[in-house]
Amino acid sequence: MQHTITWFEIPAVDFDRAVAFYSTMLDVEINKSAFGGEPHGFLPSAPGVVSGAVVLRNNFKPASDGALIYLNVAEHMTATIQRVEQAGGTVLTPETSIDPQGSFALILDSEGNRIGLHSPPAR
């Protein structure tokens, strides 16, 4: 098994607001499209890289107390955290070292999802 996680979806209440939040926070372009008739904001992807989407679905609700995914922010943790509140989110746990695995932070996104940010150790 190459990756334990193959795909993730982040629920949205306000799709455009959620896409704007992740686009601003991660400083990336998010491509909006429909998949299966439902709005999806696809995070950047490449062959062999796990990715996911922001999704608007009637039976898919944001949560601050459910499963926790961590987004890889590479060496950009400080800049990413600085953009969280500017994008409409809240920093729950500031950058915290988990030596030798790098560092992490926890945020609440614009929709009410608790999301982890991870920065691997410098090489």
The first five atom37 places (N, CA, C, CB, O) and aatype in JSON, in Angstrom:
{
  "aatype": [12, 5, 8, 16, 9, 16, 17, 13, 6, 9, 14, 0, 19, 3, 13, 3, 1, 0, 19, 0, 13, 18, 15, 16, 12, 10, 3, 19, 6, 9, 2, 11, 15, 0, 13, 7, 7, 6, 14, 8, 7, 13, 10, 14, 15, 0, 14, 7, 19, 19, 15, 7, 0, 19, 19, 10, 1, 2, 2, 13, 11, 14, 0, 15, 3, 7, 0, 10, 9, 18, 10, 2, 19, 0, 6, 8, 12, 16, 0, 16, 9, 5, 1, 19, 6, 5, 0, 7, 7, 16, 19, 10, 16, 14, 6, 16, 15, 9, 3, 14, 5, 7, 15, 13, 0, 10, 9, 10, 3, 15, 6, 7, 2, 1, 9, 7, 10, 8, 15, 14, 14, 0, 1],
  "atom_mask": [
    [1, 1, 1, 1, 1],
    [1, 1, 1, 1, 1],
    [1, 1, 1, 1, 1],
    [1, 1, 1, 1, 1],
    [1, 1, 1, 1, 1],
    [1, 1, 1, 1, 1],
    [1, 1, 1, 1, 1],
    [1, 1, 1, 1, 1],
    [1, 1, 1, 1, 1],
    [1, 1, 1, 1, 1],
    [1, 1, 1, 1, 1],
    [1, 1, 1, 1, 1],
    [1, 1, 1, 1, 1],
    [1, 1, 1, 1, 1],
    [1, 1, 1, 1, 1],
    [1, 1, 1, 1, 1],
    [1, 1, 1, 1, 1],
    [1, 1, 1, 1, 1],
    [1, 1, 1, 1, 1],
    [1, 1, 1, 1, 1],
    [1, 1, 1, 1, 1],
    [1, 1, 1, 1, 1],
    [1, 1, 1, 1, 1],
    [1, 1, 1, 1, 1],
    [1, 1, 1, 1, 1],
    [1, 1, 1, 1, 1],
    [1, 1, 1, 1, 1],
    [1, 1, 1, 1, 1],
    [1, 1, 1, 1, 1],
    [1, 1, 1, 1, 1],
    [1, 1, 1, 1, 1],
    [1, 1, 1, 1, 1],
    [1, 1, 1, 1, 1],
    [1, 1, 1, 1, 1],
    [1, 1, 1, 1, 1],
    [1, 1, 1, 0, 1],
    [1, 1, 1, 0, 1],
    [1, 1, 1, 1, 1],
    [1, 1, 1, 1, 1],
    [1, 1, 1, 1, 1],
    [1, 1, 1, 0, 1],
    [1, 1, 1, 1, 1],
    [1, 1, 1, 1, 1],
    [1, 1, 1, 1, 1],
    [1, 1, 1, 1, 1],
    [1, 1, 1, 1, 1],
    [1, 1, 1, 1, 1],
    [1, 1, 1, 0, 1],
    [1, 1, 1, 1, 1],
    [1, 1, 1, 1, 1],
    [1, 1, 1, 1, 1],
    [1, 1, 1, 0, 1],
    [1, 1, 1, 1, 1],
    [1, 1, 1, 1, 1],
    [1, 1, 1, 1, 1],
    [1, 1, 1, 1, 1],
    [1, 1, 1, 1, 1],
    [1, 1, 1, 1, 1],
    [1, 1, 1, 1, 1],
    [1, 1, 1, 1, 1],
    [1, 1, 1, 1, 1],
    [1, 1, 1, 1, 1],
    [1, 1, 1, 1, 1],
    [1, 1, 1, 1, 1],
    [1, 1, 1, 1, 1],
    [1, 1, 1, 0, 1],
    [1, 1, 1, 1, 1],
    [1, 1, 1, 1, 1],
    [1, 1, 1, 1, 1],
    [1, 1, 1, 1, 1],
    [1, 1, 1, 1, 1],
    [1, 1, 1, 1, 1],
    [1, 1, 1, 1, 1],
    [1, 1, 1, 1, 1],
    [1, 1, 1, 1, 1],
    [1, 1, 1, 1, 1],
    [1, 1, 1, 1, 1],
    [1, 1, 1, 1, 1],
    [1, 1, 1, 1, 1],
    [1, 1, 1, 1, 1],
    [1, 1, 1, 1, 1],
    [1, 1, 1, 1, 1],
    [1, 1, 1, 1, 1],
    [1, 1, 1, 1, 1],
    [1, 1, 1, 1, 1],
    [1, 1, 1, 1, 1],
    [1, 1, 1, 1, 1],
    [1, 1, 1, 0, 1],
    [1, 1, 1, 0, 1],
    [1, 1, 1, 1, 1],
    [1, 1, 1, 1, 1],
    [1, 1, 1, 1, 1],
    [1, 1, 1, 1, 1],
    [1, 1, 1, 1, 1],
    [1, 1, 1, 1, 1],
    [1, 1, 1, 1, 1],
    [1, 1, 1, 1, 1],
    [1, 1, 1, 1, 1],
    [1, 1, 1, 1, 1],
    [1, 1, 1, 1, 1],
    [1, 1, 1, 1, 1],
    [1, 1, 1, 0, 1],
    [1, 1, 1, 1, 1],
    [1, 1, 1, 1, 1],
    [1, 1, 1, 1, 1],
    [1, 1, 1, 1, 1],
    [1, 1, 1, 1, 1],
    [1, 1, 1, 1, 1],
    [1, 1, 1, 1, 1],
    [1, 1, 1, 1, 1],
    [1, 1, 1, 1, 1],
    [1, 1, 1, 0, 1],
    [1, 1, 1, 1, 1],
    [1, 1, 1, 1, 1],
    [1, 1, 1, 1, 1],
    [1, 1, 1, 0, 1],
    [1, 1, 1, 1, 1],
    [1, 1, 1, 1, 1],
    [1, 1, 1, 1, 1],
    [1, 1, 1, 1, 1],
    [1, 1, 1, 1, 1],
    [1, 1, 1, 1, 1],
    [1, 1, 1, 1, 1]
  ],
  "atom_positions": [
    [[0.85, -1.17, 0.0], [0.0, 0.0, 0.0], [0.9, 1.24, 0.0], [-0.97, 0.0, 1.23], [1.7, 1.43, 0.91]],
    [[0.75, 2.07, -1.03], [1.59, 3.26, -1.15], [1.17, 4.37, -0.19], [1.54, 3.78, -2.58], [2.02, 4.97, 0.46]],
    [[-0.13, 4.64, -0.09], [-0.66, 5.69, 0.79], [-1.86, 5.14, 1.54], [-1.03, 6.97, -0.01], [-2.68, 4.42, 0.95]],
    [[-1.98, 5.46, 2.79], [-3.16, 5.07, 3.55], [-4.36, 5.91, 3.11], [-2.92, 5.23, 5.06], [-5.47, 5.39, 2.98]],
    [[-4.13, 7.19, 2.89], [-5.18, 8.1, 2.42], [-5.04, 8.24, 0.91], [-5.07, 9.52, 3.13], [-3.94, 8.42, 0.39]],
    [[-6.16, 8.14, 0.2], [-6.14, 8.3, -1.25], [-6.89, 9.54, -1.72], [-6.72, 7.07, -1.91], [-6.64, 10.04, -2.81]],
    [[-7.81, 10.03, -0.9], [-8.64, 11.18, -1.29], [-9.33, 11.7, -0.04], [-9.68, 10.79, -2.39], [-9.64, 10.92, 0.86]],
    [[-9.57, 13.0, 0.03], [-10.35, 13.56, 1.14], [-11.27, 14.63, 0.6], [-9.42, 14.14, 2.25], [-11.02, 15.24, -0.44]],
    [[-12.36, 14.85, 1.33], [-13.31, 15.91, 0.99], [-13.59, 16.74, 2.23], [-14.63, 15.31, 0.42], [-13.83, 16.2, 3.31]],
    [[-13.56, 18.04, 2.06], [-13.81, 18.98, 3.15], [-15.19, 19.59, 2.91], [-12.7, 20.09, 3.23], [-15.41, 20.25, 1.89]],
    [[-16.13, 19.38, 3.85], [-17.48, 19.9, 3.64], [-17.57, 21.41, 3.75], [-18.42, 19.27, 4.63], [-16.87, 22.05, 4.54]],
    [[-18.46, 21.96, 2.94], [-18.7, 23.41, 2.93], [-20.18, 23.68, 3.12], [-18.19, 24.04, 1.61], [-21.04, 22.9, 2.71]],
    [[-20.47, 24.81, 3.75], [-21.83, 25.32, 3.85], [-22.02, 26.38, 2.77], [-22.14, 25.91, 5.27], [-23.03, 26.4, 2.07]],
    [[-21.03, 27.25, 2.64], [-21.0, 28.29, 1.61], [-19.81, 27.95, 0.71], [-20.87, 29.75, 2.25], [-18.66, 28.24, 1.04]],
    [[-20.09, 27.33, -0.43], [-19.05, 26.8, -1.3], [-18.03, 27.86, -1.73], [-19.68, 26.19, -2.53], [-16.82, 27.64, -1.62]],
    [[-18.5, 28.99, -2.22], [-17.58, 30.03, -2.69], [-16.71, 30.57, -1.56], [-18.35, 31.18, -3.34], [-15.52, 30.83, -1.75]],
    [[-17.31, 30.74, -0.37], [-16.55, 31.21, 0.78], [-15.47, 30.19, 1.16], [-17.49, 31.47, 1.98], [-14.33, 30.57, 1.46]],
    [[-15.81, 28.91, 1.15], [-14.85, 27.86, 1.51], [-13.72, 27.78, 0.5], [-15.56, 26.5, 1.61], [-12.55, 27.65, 0.88]],
    [[-14.04, 27.86, -0.78], [-13.0, 27.83, -1.82], [-12.08, 29.04, -1.66], [-13.63, 27.8, -3.24], [-10.86, 28.91, -1.76]],
    [[-12.66, 30.2, -1.41], [-11.84, 31.41, -1.21], [-10.95, 31.25, 0.02], [-12.74, 32.65, -1.05], [-9.79, 31.66, 0.0]],
    [[-11.48, 30.66, 1.1], [-10.69, 30.44, 2.3], [-9.46, 29.59, 2.01], [-11.54, 29.79, 3.39], [-8.34, 29.99, 2.32]],
    [[-9.66, 28.43, 1.4], [-8.53, 27.52, 1.15], [-7.57, 28.08, 0.11], [-9.03, 26.16, 0.7], [-6.36, 27.89, 0.2]],
    [[-8.1, 28.76, -0.87], [-7.24, 29.39, -1.87], [-6.34, 30.44, -1.22], [-8.1, 30.04, -2.98], [-5.14, 30.49, -1.5]],
    [[-6.92, 31.27, -0.35], [-6.15, 32.31, 0.33], [-5.18, 31.7, 1.34], [-7.08, 33.29, 1.03], [-3.99, 32.04, 1.34]],
    [[-5.67, 30.8, 2.19], [-4.84, 30.24, 3.23], [-3.64, 29.48, 2.66], [-5.67, 29.32, 4.11], [-2.51, 29.63, 3.13]],
    [[-3.89, 28.66, 1.65], [-2.82, 27.84, 1.08], [-2.06, 28.54, -0.02], [-3.39, 26.55, 0.55], [-1.04, 28.04, -0.5]],
    [[-2.54, 29.71, -0.44], [-1.91, 30.47, -1.52], [-1.8, 29.62, -2.79], [-0.52, 30.97, -1.08], [-0.73, 29.53, -3.4]],
    [[-2.94, 29.01, -3.16], [-2.99, 28.15, -4.35], [-4.26, 28.46, -5.14], [-2.95, 26.65, -3.95], [-5.21, 29.06, -4.63]],
    [[-4.25, 28.05, -6.38], [-5.47, 28.13, -7.2], [-6.27, 26.87, -6.98], [-5.13, 28.34, -8.71], [-5.74, 25.76, -7.05]],
    [[-7.56, 27.03, -6.73], [-8.45, 25.9, -6.56], [-9.42, 25.91, -7.73], [-9.21, 25.95, -5.19], [-10.14, 26.89, -7.94]],
    [[-9.44, 24.83, -8.47], [-10.3, 24.72, -9.64], [-11.69, 24.27, -9.22], [-9.71, 23.75, -10.68], [-11.86, 23.21, -8.61]],
    [[-12.7, 25.09, -9.56], [-14.09, 24.76, -9.24], [-14.71, 24.02, -10.42], [-14.9, 26.05, -8.89], [-14.54, 24.4, -11.58]],
    [[-15.45, 22.97, -10.09], [-16.11, 22.16, -11.09], [-17.22, 21.38, -10.4], [-15.1, 21.2, -11.82], [-17.35, 21.42, -9.17]],
    [[-18.02, 20.69, -11.17], [-19.03, 19.81, -10.6], [-18.58, 18.37, -10.85], [-20.45, 20.08, -11.22], [-18.09, 18.04, -11.93]],
    [[-18.76, 17.55, -9.86], [-18.47, 16.12, -9.98], [-19.67, 15.4, -9.41], [-17.13, 15.72, -9.24], [-20.04, 15.61, -8.26]],
    [[-20.28, 14.55, -10.2], [-21.49, 13.88, -9.76], [-22.62, 14.85, -9.49], [0.0, 0.0, 0.0], [-23.5, 14.57, -8.68]],
    [[-22.6, 16.0, -10.17], [-23.63, 16.99, -9.99], [-23.46, 17.87, -8.76], [0.0, 0.0, 0.0], [-24.32, 18.7, -8.47]],
    [[-22.35, 17.7, -8.04], [-22.12, 18.48, -6.82], [-20.89, 19.37, -6.99], [-21.96, 17.56, -5.6], [-19.89, 18.94, -7.56]],
    [[-20.95, 20.61, -6.49], [-19.81, 21.52, -6.59], [-18.59, 20.98, -5.84], [-20.18, 22.9, -6.06], [-18.68, 20.57, -4.68]],
    [[-17.46, 20.98, -6.52], [-16.18, 20.57, -5.95], [-15.15, 21.66, -6.23], [-15.71, 19.19, -6.53], [-15.09, 22.19, -7.34]],
    [[-14.34, 21.97, -5.24], [-13.19, 22.85, -5.41], [-11.96, 21.98, -5.24], [0.0, 0.0, 0.0], [-11.59, 21.63, -4.12]],
    [[-11.32, 21.63, -6.35], [-10.22, 20.67, -6.33], [-8.91, 21.32, -5.92], [-10.07, 20.01, -7.7], [-8.45, 22.26, -6.57]],
    [[-8.31, 20.81, -4.84], [-7.01, 21.29, -4.39], [-5.95, 20.81, -5.39], [-6.68, 20.78, -2.95], [-6.18, 19.84, -6.11]],
    [[-4.81, 21.49, -5.44], [-3.77, 21.09, -6.39], [-3.4, 19.61, -6.23], [-2.51, 21.96, -6.2], [-3.43, 19.06, -5.13]],
    [[-3.08, 19.01, -7.35], [-2.76, 17.59, -7.36], [-1.69, 17.3, -8.4], [-4.02, 16.75, -7.63], [-1.46, 18.09, -9.32]],
    [[-1.06, 16.17, -8.25], [-0.08, 15.68, -9.21], [-0.11, 14.16, -9.14], [1.37, 16.25, -8.91], [-0.56, 13.6, -8.15]],
    [[0.36, 13.49, -10.18], [0.39, 12.03, -10.14], [1.14, 11.52, -8.9], [1.04, 11.47, -11.42], [2.24, 11.98, -8.6]],
    [[0.54, 10.57, -8.21], [1.17, 9.98, -7.05], [1.05, 10.79, -5.78], [0.0, 0.0, 0.0], [1.61, 10.41, -4.75]],
    [[0.32, 11.93, -5.83], [0.16, 12.81, -4.66], [-1.29, 12.71, -4.18], [0.54, 14.3, -5.0], [-2.21, 12.8, -4.98]],
    [[-1.48, 12.55, -2.88], [-2.82, 12.51, -2.32], [-3.37, 13.93, -2.3], [-2.82, 11.89, -0.88], [-2.68, 14.87, -1.92]],
    [[-4.61, 14.08, -2.72], [-5.25, 15.39, -2.71], [-6.71, 15.23, -2.35], [-5.08, 16.1, -4.08], [-7.16, 14.14, -1.99]],
    [[-7.46, 16.33, -2.46], [-8.86, 16.29, -2.12], [-9.58, 17.52, -2.65], [0.0, 0.0, 0.0], [-9.08, 18.23, -3.52]],
    [[-10.76, 17.74, -2.1], [-11.59, 18.83, -2.6], [-12.45, 19.41, -1.49], [-12.47, 18.35, -3.76], [-12.76, 18.74, -0.51]],
    [[-12.82, 20.66, -1.67], [-13.87, 21.3, -0.89], [-15.16, 20.94, -1.6], [-13.66, 22.89, -0.76], [-15.26, 21.09, -2.82]],
    [[-16.16, 20.46, -0.84], [-17.36, 19.92, -1.48], [-18.62, 20.49, -0.83], [-17.37, 18.38, -1.39], [-18.7, 20.61, 0.4]],
    [[-19.59, 20.84, -1.66], [-20.92, 21.24, -1.19], [-21.87, 20.09, -1.48], [-21.41, 22.58, -1.88], [-22.11, 19.73, -2.63]],
    [[-22.4, 19.52, -0.4], [-23.29, 18.37, -0.53], [-24.33, 18.48, 0.59], [-22.5, 17.0, -0.45], [-23.97, 18.78, 1.73]],
    [[-25.59, 18.24, 0.29], [-26.66, 18.4, 1.28], [-26.45, 17.58, 2.55], [-27.96, 18.01, 0.67], [-26.74, 18.07, 3.64]],
    [[-25.95, 16.37, 2.43], [-25.82, 15.5, 3.59], [-24.39, 15.47, 4.16], [-26.24, 14.09, 3.22], [-24.03, 14.52, 4.85]],
    [[-23.6, 16.49, 3.87], [-22.2, 16.54, 4.26], [-21.99, 17.83, 5.03], [-21.24, 16.46, 3.01], [-21.96, 18.91, 4.44]],
    [[-21.85, 17.73, 6.35], [-21.81, 18.91, 7.21], [-20.43, 19.13, 7.82], [-22.86, 18.78, 8.32], [-19.77, 18.17, 8.22]],
    [[-19.99, 20.38, 7.9], [-18.73, 20.69, 8.58], [-18.8, 20.28, 10.06], [-18.41, 22.2, 8.45], [-19.87, 20.25, 10.66]],
    [[-17.62, 19.97, 10.62], [-17.56, 19.59, 12.03], [-16.23, 19.98, 12.64], [-17.79, 18.08, 12.19], [-15.18, 19.93, 11.98]],
    [[-16.28, 20.38, 13.89], [-15.05, 20.72, 14.6], [-14.62, 19.6, 15.54], [-15.24, 22.02, 15.38], [-13.6, 19.71, 16.22]],
    [[-15.4, 18.52, 15.57], [-15.11, 17.45, 16.51], [-15.11, 16.07, 15.87], [-16.1, 17.48, 17.63], [-15.27, 15.06, 16.56]],
    [[-14.94, 16.01, 14.55], [-14.92, 14.73, 13.87], [-13.52, 14.35, 13.43], [0.0, 0.0, 0.0], [-12.54, 14.7, 14.08]],
    [[-13.44, 13.65, 12.34], [-12.15, 13.23, 11.79], [-11.28, 14.47, 11.54], [-12.33, 12.42, 10.48], [-11.78, 15.54, 11.22]],
    [[-9.98, 14.29, 11.68], [-9.06, 15.4, 11.51], [-8.08, 15.07, 10.4], [-8.31, 15.71, 12.83], [-7.36, 14.08, 10.47]],
    [[-8.06, 15.92, 9.37], [-7.07, 15.75, 8.31], [-6.01, 16.82, 8.47], [-7.73, 15.84, 6.9], [-6.26, 17.9, 8.99]],
    [[-4.81, 16.49, 8.02], [-3.69, 17.44, 8.06], [-3.29, 17.76, 6.64], [-2.48, 16.87, 8.87], [-3.06, 16.86, 5.83]],
    [[-3.22, 19.04, 6.34], [-2.76, 19.49, 5.03], [-1.28, 19.8, 5.12], [-3.57, 20.73, 4.56], [-0.83, 20.44, 6.07]],
    [[-0.52, 19.36, 4.13], [0.92, 19.61, 4.09], [1.14, 21.04, 3.6], [1.64, 18.58, 3.17], [0.78, 21.38, 2.47]],
    [[1.74, 21.86, 4.45], [2.04, 23.24, 4.06], [3.53, 23.43, 3.81], [1.55, 24.22, 5.14], [4.02, 24.56, 3.71]],
    [[4.25, 22.31, 3.72], [5.69, 22.31, 3.46], [6.4, 23.26, 4.41], [5.97, 22.69, 2.0], [6.14, 23.25, 5.61]],
    [[7.3, 24.07, 3.88], [8.06, 24.99, 4.73], [7.34, 26.32, 4.93], [9.43, 25.24, 4.12], [7.94, 27.29, 5.39]],
    [[6.05, 26.39, 4.59], [5.31, 27.65, 4.63], [4.37, 27.77, 5.83], [4.51, 27.8, 3.36], [3.36, 28.48, 5.74]],
    [[4.67, 27.11, 6.94], [3.77, 27.11, 8.09], [3.49, 28.53, 8.6], [4.35, 26.26, 9.21], [2.32, 28.89, 8.78]],
    [[4.5, 29.32, 8.83], [4.31, 30.66, 9.38], [3.42, 31.5, 8.48], [5.66, 31.35, 9.59], [2.48, 32.13, 8.96]],
    [[3.71, 31.52, 7.19], [2.92, 32.32, 6.25], [1.49, 31.78, 6.15], [3.58, 32.32, 4.86], [0.54, 32.56, 6.06]],
    [[1.32, 30.46, 6.18], [-0.01, 29.86, 6.1], [-0.84, 30.26, 7.31], [0.08, 28.33, 5.99], [-2.0, 30.65, 7.17]],
    [[-0.26, 30.16, 8.5], [-0.98, 30.53, 9.72], [-1.36, 32.01, 9.69], [-0.13, 30.22, 10.96], [-2.45, 32.37, 10.13]],
    [[-0.48, 32.85, 9.18], [-0.79, 34.28, 9.1], [-1.99, 34.55, 8.19], [0.43, 35.06, 8.6], [-2.7, 35.53, 8.39]],
    [[-2.21, 33.7, 7.2], [-3.33, 33.91, 6.27], [-4.65, 33.32, 6.77], [-2.99, 33.3, 4.93], [-5.7, 33.63, 6.21]],
    [[-4.62, 32.48, 7.81], [-5.84, 31.82, 8.3], [-6.9, 32.85, 8.7], [-5.51, 30.9, 9.49], [-8.02, 32.81, 8.19]],
    [[-6.57, 33.76, 9.6], [-7.57, 34.73, 10.07], [-7.95, 35.71, 8.98], [-7.06, 35.48, 11.29], [-9.1, 36.12, 8.89]],
    [[-6.99, 36.1, 8.15], [-7.27, 36.98, 7.01], [-8.29, 36.34, 6.08], [-5.96, 37.31, 6.24], [-9.09, 37.03, 5.44]],
    [[-8.27, 35.0, 5.99], [-9.18, 34.27, 5.1], [-10.51, 33.94, 5.76], [-8.53, 33.0, 4.62], [-11.4, 33.4, 5.1]],
    [[-10.67, 34.25, 7.06], [-11.94, 34.0, 7.73], [-11.95, 32.81, 8.67], [0.0, 0.0, 0.0], [-13.01, 32.35, 9.07]],
    [[-10.77, 32.3, 9.02], [-10.67, 31.17, 9.93], [-10.1, 31.59, 11.27], [0.0, 0.0, 0.0], [-9.89, 32.77, 11.53]],
    [[-9.85, 30.6, 12.13], [-9.32, 30.82, 13.46], [-8.18, 29.84, 13.72], [-10.43, 30.67, 14.54], [-8.29, 28.66, 13.38]],
    [[-7.1, 30.32, 14.31], [-6.01, 29.44, 14.71], [-6.36, 28.88, 16.08], [-4.62, 30.19, 14.74], [-6.52, 29.64, 17.04]],
    [[-6.49, 27.56, 16.18], [-6.83, 26.91, 17.45], [-5.58, 26.54, 18.24], [-7.67, 25.65, 17.18], [-5.52, 26.74, 19.46]],
    [[-4.58, 26.01, 17.54], [-3.3, 25.64, 18.14], [-2.21, 26.22, 17.27], [-3.15, 24.08, 18.29], [-2.12, 25.86, 16.09]],
    [[-1.38, 27.12, 17.79], [-0.32, 27.71, 16.97], [0.7, 26.64, 16.59], [0.37, 28.87, 17.73], [0.65, 25.51, 17.08]],
    [[1.62, 27.02, 15.73], [2.65, 26.07, 15.3], [3.32, 25.45, 16.52], [3.7, 26.77, 14.4], [3.78, 26.15, 17.43]],
    [[3.37, 24.12, 16.52], [3.92, 23.36, 17.63], [4.88, 22.32, 17.08], [2.79, 22.68, 18.46], [4.55, 21.58, 16.16]],
    [[6.06, 22.27, 17.64], [7.07, 21.31, 17.2], [6.68, 19.89, 17.59], [8.45, 21.66, 17.79], [6.2, 19.66, 18.71]],
    [[6.87, 18.97, 16.69], [6.71, 17.55, 16.97], [7.98, 16.82, 16.49], [5.41, 16.97, 16.25], [7.93, 15.81, 15.78]],
    [[9.09, 17.38, 16.91], [10.4, 16.86, 16.53], [10.46, 15.36, 16.72], [11.5, 17.54, 17.34], [10.04, 14.91, 17.79]],
    [[10.92, 14.57, 15.84], [11.62, 14.93, 14.6], [10.7, 14.95, 13.37], [12.75, 13.97, 14.36], [11.2, 14.93, 12.25]],
    [[9.38, 14.99, 13.56], [8.44, 14.97, 12.43], [8.07, 16.35, 11.91], [7.19, 14.25, 12.83], [7.18, 16.45, 11.06]],
    [[8.71, 17.4, 12.38], [8.4, 18.75, 11.9], [7.55, 19.5, 12.89], [0.0, 0.0, 0.0], [7.85, 19.53, 14.08]],
    [[6.46, 20.12, 12.4], [5.57, 20.89, 13.27], [4.14, 20.79, 12.75], [6.01, 22.37, 13.36], [3.9, 20.4, 11.61]],
    [[3.2, 21.17, 13.63], [1.79, 21.17, 13.24], [1.1, 22.37, 13.85], [1.09, 19.86, 13.67], [1.61, 23.02, 14.76]],
    [[-0.08, 22.67, 13.32], [-0.99, 23.67, 13.89], [-2.4, 23.17, 13.63], [-0.75, 25.11, 13.27], [-2.62, 22.37, 12.72]],
    [[-3.35, 23.63, 14.41], [-4.76, 23.31, 14.19], [-5.52, 24.6, 13.95], [-5.36, 22.54, 15.39], [-5.29, 25.61, 14.61]],
    [[-6.42, 24.56, 12.98], [-7.23, 25.73, 12.65], [-8.7, 25.34, 12.56], [-6.76, 26.36, 11.32], [-9.04, 24.17, 12.46]],
    [[-9.55, 26.34, 12.59], [-10.96, 26.19, 12.29], [-11.18, 26.96, 11.01], [-11.89, 26.71, 13.47], [-10.92, 28.16, 10.96]],
    [[-11.64, 26.28, 9.96], [-11.8, 26.97, 8.68], [-13.06, 27.83, 8.66], [-11.86, 25.95, 7.53], [-13.78, 27.92, 9.66]],
    [[-13.32, 28.46, 7.54], [-14.46, 29.37, 7.4], [-15.8, 28.67, 7.56], [-14.41, 30.06, 6.07], [-16.82, 29.33, 7.78]],
    [[-15.81, 27.35, 7.44], [-17.05, 26.57, 7.49], [-17.3, 25.92, 8.84], [-17.03, 25.53, 6.42], [-18.39, 25.4, 9.08]],
    [[-16.28, 25.93, 9.72], [-16.41, 25.27, 11.02], [-15.72, 23.93, 11.1], [0.0, 0.0, 0.0], [-15.92, 23.19, 12.06]],
    [[-14.92, 23.58, 10.09], [-14.14, 22.34, 10.12], [-12.84, 22.55, 10.86], [-13.87, 21.83, 8.68], [-12.14, 23.54, 10.63]],
    [[-12.49, 21.63, 11.76], [-11.17, 21.64, 12.39], [-10.22, 20.94, 11.43], [-11.19, 20.94, 13.82], [-10.46, 19.8, 11.02]],
    [[-9.14, 21.63, 11.06], [-8.18, 21.13, 10.08], [-6.78, 21.25, 10.67], [-8.29, 21.92, 8.73], [-6.45, 22.24, 11.32]],
    [[-5.96, 20.23, 10.42], [-4.57, 20.28, 10.85], [-3.68, 20.76, 9.72], [0.0, 0.0, 0.0], [-3.96, 20.52, 8.55]],
    [[-2.63, 21.44, 10.07], [-1.6, 21.85, 9.13], [-0.32, 21.17, 9.57], [-1.43, 23.43, 9.07], [-0.03, 21.11, 10.77]],
    [[0.46, 20.64, 8.61], [1.69, 19.95, 8.96], [2.82, 20.47, 8.09], [1.54, 18.42, 8.79], [2.67, 20.67, 6.88]],
    [[3.96, 20.7, 8.74], [5.17, 21.09, 8.05], [6.23, 20.03, 8.37], [5.63, 22.53, 8.46], [6.67, 19.94, 9.52]],
    [[6.65, 19.25, 7.37], [7.65, 18.21, 7.64], [8.99, 18.85, 8.03], [7.84, 17.3, 6.4], [9.21, 20.04, 7.78]],
    [[9.88, 18.07, 8.63], [11.18, 18.64, 9.02], [11.97, 19.08, 7.8], [11.99, 17.62, 9.83], [11.84, 18.51, 6.71]],
    [[12.79, 20.11, 7.99], [13.65, 20.59, 6.91], [14.65, 19.5, 6.56], [14.38, 21.9, 7.31], [15.11, 18.76, 7.43]],
    [[14.95, 19.42, 5.29], [15.91, 18.38, 4.85], [17.25, 18.96, 4.59], [15.42, 17.67, 3.6], [18.18, 18.24, 4.22]]
  ]
}
